[in-house]
């Protein structure tokens, strides 16, 4: 029995019962694969199910507003992914009647879809012969073939993709790709791999040389950049002010509680915009609640909340007089997390209420 056949047999017997595997539909596979980027399966499943229920087809997603999609994406983070799948759905609706083309090059033209997602959708939905390459697959391949270079290196993806293509089970490419990912997620773990349970243990070069703890080789991720920031809590009765800037450093395209950075800044990108600067200089701003920590990509922030109560009409007139390219709106406090779908909103509320 070939290694590919062993892996396929193992997968049929041991695959997890996951909702997104029940139907081989390109749309649902696409959504699940995007959601699984940066998110664990256990955390992703309930959010996936509610998302698919709300947007069951490409057409329903394409006809939705950005705010609706961001709200449904809440809890998954990395909101640019949500904006991209909406753009992708619009593209598919306009160019392919809501269906996925079966050509790799054409799928890669869809906004927000990269090589991994394109290959995953085409292989799993249509059984086309494209091998995928994600973090789990890289780890399996590195050990199976004893790939001893840094997998974060400039040529690593190209070289590992060649190994993945050569190892692909051409008879069952979709199941093979899922099996590789499943093996990496459940057996070929980053630490303490369960080699005795692995269907490829007799074929694994790293295991035969007792080097599973040495590969894959990864350079250490850079330390998180620690910064201080202030959130402006500007309330008027039971409403609070949200703003949307044209090109913010973080949370692009979202209505957010206005915030800015303090202290030594890494670059000009972090500098306070003239609009936020004017808001921060309004009189009588005072500390609200406790400080809290929040992480965005490679940044760890310590947030302070400052603010006050304002006359809504007077503040609207003040903002309007600045004539800046900015959008703003007032939202009910109880709707804050819905209108600003980020854990940053919840943390701010918790800090104020404590």
JOBEL-V539379 format. One record per residue. N is the residue number from 1. RES is the residue in one letter. SS is DSSP state (~ for helix, > for strand, _ for the rest). Layout:
# JOBEL-V539379
n->{N N}
res->{RES RES}
ss->{SS SS}
This chain:
# JOBEL-V539379
n->{1 2 3 4 5 6 7 8 9 10 11 12 13 14 15 16 17 18 19 20 21 22 23 24 25 26 27 28 29 30 31 32 33 34 35 36 37 38 39 40 41 42 43 44 45 46 47 48 49 50 51 52 53 54 55 56 57 58 59 60 61 62 63 64 65 66 67 68 69 70 71 72 73 74 75 76 77 78 79 80 81 82 83 84 85 86 87 88 89 90 91 92 93 94 95 96 97 98 99 100 101 102 103 104 105 106 107 108 109 110 111 112 113 114 115 116 117 118 119 120 121 122 123 124 125 126 127 128 129 130 131 132 133 134 135 136 137 138 139 140 141 142 143 144 145 146 147 148 149 150 151 152 153 154 155 156 157 158 159 160 161 162 163 164 165 166 167 168 169 170 171 172 173 174 175 176 177 178 179 180 181 182 183 184 185 186 187 188 189 190 191 192 193 194 195 196 197 198 199 200 201 202 203 204 205 206 207 208 209 210 211 212 213 214 215 216 217 218 219 220 221 222 223 224 225 226 227 228 229 230 231 232 233 234 235 236 237 238 239 240 241 242 243 244 245 246 247 248 249 250 251 252 253 254 255 256 257 258 259 260 261 262 263 264 265 266 267 268 269 270 271 272 273 274 275 276 277 278 279 280 281 282 283 284 285 286 287 288 289 290 291 292 293 294 295 296 297 298 299 300 301 302 303 304 305 306 307 308 309 310 311 312 313 314 315 316 317 318 319 320 321 322 323 324 325 326 327 328 329 330 331 332 333 334 335 336 337 338 339 340 341 342 343 344 345 346 347 348 349 350 351 352 353 354}
res->{X X X X X X X X X X X X X X X X X X X X X X X X X X X X X X X X X X X X X X X X X X X X X X X X X X X X X X X X X X X X X X X X X X X X X X X X X X X X X X X X X X X X X X X X X X X X X X X X X X X X X X X X X X X X X X X X X X X X X X X X X X X X X X X X X X X X X X X X X X X X X X X X X X X X X X X X X X X X X X X X X X X X X X X X X X X X X X X X X X X X X X X X X X X X X X X X X X X X X X X X X X X X X X X X X X X X X X X X X X X X X X X X X X X X X X X X X X X X X X X X X X X X X X X X X X X X X X X X X X X X X X X X X X X X X X X X X X X X X X X X X X X X X X X X X X X X X X X X X X X X X X X X X X X X X X X X X X X X X X X X X X X X X X X X X X X X X X X X X X X X X X X X X X X X X X X X X X}
ss->{_ _ ~ ~ ~ ~ ~ ~ ~ ~ ~ ~ ~ ~ _ _ _ _ ~ ~ ~ _ _ _ _ ~ ~ ~ ~ ~ ~ ~ ~ ~ ~ ~ _ _ _ _ ~ ~ ~ ~ ~ ~ ~ ~ ~ ~ ~ ~ ~ ~ _ _ _ ~ ~ ~ ~ ~ _ _ _ ~ ~ ~ ~ ~ ~ ~ _ _ _ _ _ _ _ ~ ~ ~ ~ ~ ~ ~ ~ ~ ~ ~ ~ ~ ~ ~ ~ ~ _ _ _ _ _ _ _ ~ ~ ~ ~ _ _ _ _ _ _ _ ~ ~ ~ ~ ~ ~ ~ ~ ~ ~ ~ ~ _ _ _ _ _ _ _ _ ~ ~ ~ ~ ~ ~ ~ ~ ~ ~ _ _ _ _ _ > _ _ _ _ _ ~ ~ ~ ~ ~ ~ ~ ~ ~ ~ ~ ~ _ _ _ _ _ ~ ~ ~ ~ ~ ~ ~ ~ ~ ~ ~ ~ ~ ~ _ _ _ _ _ _ _ _ ~ ~ ~ _ _ _ _ _ _ _ ~ ~ ~ ~ _ _ _ _ _ _ _ _ > _ _ _ _ _ _ _ > > > > > > > > > > > > _ _ > > > > > > > _ _ _ _ _ _ _ _ _ _ > _ _ > > > > _ _ _ _ _ ~ ~ ~ _ _ _ ~ ~ ~ ~ ~ ~ ~ _ _ _ _ _ > > _ _ _ _ > > > > > _ _ > > > > > > > > > > > _ _ ~ ~ ~ ~ ~ ~ ~ ~ ~ ~ ~ _ _ _ > > > > > > > ~ ~ ~ ~ ~ ~ ~ _ _ _ ~ ~ ~ ~ ~ ~ ~ ~ ~ ~ ~ _}
